[in-house]
Amino acid sequence: MRIFRNGSNPFSFLFTGSKREDHLMRYVLREHEKGRSLKDVLDDAYVRNRSTTDERARLLERPEMVAAIGERAVADLRISLANQAAF
């Protein structure tokens, strides 16, 4: 049985994925703004070690990401991620 002290939220574990995805999205956008292709950033060891293929695909669904990168680039990357998952 878990005991929660100091007013900690017993459901905080439910929200950890969102913070991680926010951090990854900021990293991906920052690297893309530096001139790297979105595919290269998503294939980066930093991103791959901190996310699953499904999580990277979910990043491409976020409105902030789509607006920043463009719908066409995201569509191309969805195809690439689907091909990676097939192997």
Backbone torsions as a table, in degrees:
resi	resn	phi	psi	omega
1	MET	NA	133.2	179.1
2	ARG	-88.9	139.3	175.1
3	ILE	-114.1	125.4	-178.2
4	PHE	-103.1	121.5	-177.8
5	ARG	-112.8	167.6	175.7
6	ASN	56.8	30.3	175.9
7	GLY	69.9	20.2	179.9
8	SER	-67.5	151.4	-178.0
9	ASN	-83.7	119.7	-179.1
10	PRO	-68.9	-12.5	-179.4
11	PHE	-105.5	12.4	-176.6
12	SER	-62.1	-28.0	179.9
13	PHE	-63.1	-22.6	-179.7
14	LEU	-69.9	-20.6	-173.2
15	PHE	-106.9	5.3	-176.5
16	THR	-68.8	-33.7	-179.8
17	GLY	-62.1	-36.9	-178.6
18	SER	-63.7	-43.5	178.5
19	LYS	-63.3	-41.8	179.7
20	ARG	-64.3	-42.9	178.2
21	GLU	-64.6	-38.3	176.4
22	ASP	-61.2	-43.7	179.5
23	HIS	-63.6	-45.2	179.1
24	LEU	-63.2	-40.3	179.3
25	MET	-62.6	-43.9	178.6
26	ARG	-61.7	-41.5	178.9
27	TYR	-62.3	-47.5	-178.6
28	VAL	-61.4	-46.1	179.9
29	LEU	-64.1	-41.3	179.7
30	ARG	-62.9	-45.1	179.5
31	GLU	-66.8	-37.2	178.6
32	HIS	-66.2	-38.7	177.9
33	GLU	-65.0	-25.1	177.2
34	LYS	-75.7	-6.0	176.8
35	GLY	111.6	-3.8	177.9
36	ARG	-76.4	146.9	176.4
37	SER	-70.7	152.3	-178.8
38	LEU	-62.6	-36.8	178.0
39	LYS	-62.1	-44.3	178.8
40	ASP	-62.9	-39.6	-179.6
41	VAL	-66.7	-42.7	179.8
42	LEU	-69.1	-25.3	176.2
43	ASP	-86.3	-5.6	179.6
44	ASP	-58.7	139.8	-179.9
45	ALA	-58.3	-36.3	179.4
46	TYR	-58.9	-45.8	-178.4
47	VAL	-72.3	-45.0	-177.4
48	ARG	-64.6	-34.1	179.7
49	ASN	-74.7	-16.8	-176.0
50	ARG	-111.9	7.5	-178.7
51	SER	-155.1	158.0	174.0
52	THR	-92.6	171.3	176.3
53	THR	-60.2	-40.2	178.5
54	ASP	-64.5	-39.9	178.7
55	GLU	-65.9	-39.6	177.1
56	ARG	-65.6	-37.6	176.8
57	ALA	-64.4	-39.7	178.2
58	ARG	-64.2	-33.0	176.4
59	LEU	-58.0	-36.1	-177.7
60	LEU	-74.1	-9.7	177.6
61	GLU	-92.4	-14.0	-175.9
62	ARG	-71.1	131.6	-177.5
63	PRO	-57.0	-36.3	179.9
64	GLU	-63.6	-39.2	-179.7
65	MET	-68.8	-46.0	-178.9
66	VAL	-61.2	-43.9	-179.7
67	ALA	-64.0	-39.5	-176.5
68	ALA	-74.0	-36.2	-173.5
69	ILE	-97.4	-39.4	-177.7
70	GLY	111.5	141.5	-175.2
71	GLU	-63.4	-35.8	-177.6
72	ARG	-67.2	-43.8	179.6
73	ALA	-63.1	-38.2	179.4
74	VAL	-66.5	-41.1	179.2
75	ALA	-61.2	-41.8	177.9
76	ASP	-62.5	-39.7	-179.3
77	LEU	-72.2	-32.1	176.0
78	ARG	-60.4	-41.4	177.9
79	ILE	-63.0	-44.1	179.7
80	SER	-62.6	-43.7	179.5
81	LEU	-66.3	-37.6	178.2
82	ALA	-63.9	-38.6	178.0
83	ASN	-66.7	-38.1	177.7
84	GLN	-64.9	-40.4	-178.3
85	ALA	-68.1	-26.4	-179.3
86	ALA	-70.7	-23.4	-178.4
87	PHE	-86.0	NA	NA
